[in-house]
Amino acid sequence: MFIAIVEDDPIQADMLALTLKSGGHETNVFHTSLAFFATLKDTHFDLLLLDWNLPDYSGGMIIKWVRENIGWQIPIMVATAIDDESNVVAGLKAGADDYLVKPIKPLEILARIDVLARRFKSIAPQLVHLGLYEIDTSQRLIRKSGSEVELTQKEYDLALYLFQHPGKLFSRMNLLEKIWGLNVEIDTRTVDTHISRLRKKLSLDGQLQWQLTSVYGYGYRLESTSLVTP
């Protein structure tokens, strides 16, 4: 898993990174929530490991921002040095999926991460939320600000794939193979056409805090324009 560690103590952050690396995970460490928010614009993480007490924003505020802007598809684990029931309850109510009290026990945190990974992998959510967008996978439809948007089958498939990987850069060929399959009769201009339609139909031009960004000569990325912090 690719895990974001948001921890202001450099020593604690390094220890967590080493522990997770020993469990086969990749990490990116942030010492402030602002640095984390900025990176979310173009990076997708599989899990967030968050210190509850940071110098700029509280853990609760960060979780609220992530849930409102990224959605519920990323598991969040909170760590704190304060062994207090009210803190645990506050973290879970804010939207955290698990809660650990420092000092962190290496084997325990690795086991808990494995449990979260299995839980999220086994759950195929029927509703995916990303800001003002709602994707209903059971009915294969997308709502924008509460209203259903009329899409073709391929437009829906492409939008769903992008919404499931916010911040990730895809090449045209990658999208072509993923959505249309290996069909030699279709070229990458088909991707460009569908991207253009999605921008218009879903207002993915930044006005609703998300935009489909073109990377010249390569491909596309769905990224958040809402870097307004909590």
N, C-alpha and C positions, 0 to 999 in steps of 0.2 A: 504494500500500500504506500501511497505518497501522502505523507502526514505533515500538516502544518503545526509547528510548535510555537505558541505565543507565550513567552516567558521572559520577564524582564531581568531575571537574575542570570548572568552569563554562565556561571558555574552549574546551576540547576539545568539550564538549557542544554549545555554540552553533555551533561550526564544523561539527560533524557534522549538526546540524539544518539549517543553511543549505545544506549540500551535498545532503542528501537532498531538501530542498524544491526545489532546482534540478532534481532528477530527477523531480519530479512526485509526491513522496511526502509524506504527512502524518506528523508526529512528536509524541511526548509524551516529555519529558525528565525523568529521575529521577536525583537525585544520591546516593540511597541505595537499597539493595535493599529496605529496609523500606517505603519509599514506593511502590516498584514492586509489592511483594506486596499492599499495601493496595488499590491501583488495580485489580489483576487480579480482585478480587472482583466488579467490575461493568463491566469494560472488556475487550473482545476486541481483540487485536493480530494483525496479519498476519505480523510478524517481530520478533524481539528482537535488538537490537544491544547487546552487553554488554562492558563493560570487565572484564578478567580480575582486576584488583586493585582491590577496593573496600574502603573503611574498615570496613564492618561484616561482610560475608560474602564469601567467595571466589567467584570465578566458577564454580568447580566445584560448590560447594554450591548456588548459585542455579540452575544448569542441572539439577542433580539434583532440586531442588524442583519446577521447572517440568515436567520430564518425568514425575514421579510424580503431580502434581496437575492439570496441564493436558493432558499427553500429548505425542505426537510430531507433532501436526499443525501446530505452529508452528515455522518454521525459526529457528535460533539462530546468530548470527554473533558471534564473539568478537574483540575488539581488545585489543592489549596493547603496551606500550612495550618489553617484554623479548623480544628476538629469540633465543629459546632453544628448542631442539628439544623438550626435555622438557615445556615449557609447552604447546607446540602439541599434542603427543601427549596430554597430560593433558586439554586442552580437548576434543579430538575424542572421546576415550574417555568423557568425562563426558556426551557427548550433543550437542556442538556440531556444526553442519553445515558451518561454514567458519571460517577463522581469519585475521586480518589483523594485521600488525605496524605500529605507529605509527612515523613520522607517516603518517596515512591519505592516500592519493592519491585525490582526488575521482572521477576517471573510473574508477579501478579498483574502488572500493567500489560505485559505481552499477552497474557491469557485473556485479559479483559478486551484487548484490542481484537484478538481472534474471535471472541464471542460477538462483538459488535459487527465485525466483518461478515460473519456467517448470518447474523440476523438481517443485516441490510441486503445481503446477496439473496437471501431466501424470500424476501418480501418484494413482490412485484407491484409497486404502487399503482393504483388505478388513477390517482390524481397527482399530478406533478405541478407544484407552484413555483413560479419564478417572478417575483414582483407582482405586477398587475396581470400576469399571464397565468392561465390555468389549462393544463393539458389533461384531458380525460382519455386515458389509454384504453379503457373498456369500450368507449363509444367512438374512439378515433376522431376526436374533435378538440379544437383549441378555442378558449375564450379569452378575449382581450377586454379588460376592464368590465368583466361580467357578461359581455356579449359574444355570442358564437361567431367565429370567422369562417367563411366558406372557403375551403381549400380542396384541391385535388388530392388524390391518394399520394402521389409523389411529393407534393408540397407538404402534406402532413408528415410523411416519413422523414423528409429532410428537416423540417422544423423540430420534430421530436428529437432527432439525433443531435441537433445543435443545442436544444434546450437541456438535454441530458448531459452535455459537456460544456457548460459555460466557461469561457476564457480559453478554451483549447483551440489552437490554430490547426486547421485542416487544409490540405492541398486539394485542388480541384479533382485530381485523380483519385484521392482517398474518398472524397464524397461521392464521386461517380461510381466507384466500385462498391461502396457501402450501400448506397440507395438504389442504384440501377443494376448492379451486378456487372460481371465481365461481359459486356456486350460491345462488340467491336463496331456496331452500327451507330453507336451514340458517342459523341465527343464531348469535351469539357465545356463547350458553349451551352450545352443543356443545363449544366450546373449554374452558369452565370445567369441564364434566363430565369431559373427557378429562384435563385437568390434575389434577383430583382423583384420578382413577384411577391416573395415573402416580406421584403422590406416594405413594400407598399401596403399589402394586406394586413400585416401585423404591426405596422408603424415602428419597424425596427430601425429607426433613424435617430434614436436618442431621446425622442420626446416622451417616451414612457420608460426612460431610464435604462433601456437596452438597445444596442445597435449591432447590426451586421456590418462588420468592418472588412474592407477589402485589403489584402496585402498584395501589392503589385507583383505580378508575375508568379504568384504562388497559390493563394487561396483565400479562405475566409475564416473569420473568428466572430463568435457572438460574445460581446463584452458589455459589462455594465458601465453606464455613464454616471451612475449614482455613487460618487465617491464622497458624498456628504456623510460624515461620520455621525455616530449617535449623539 
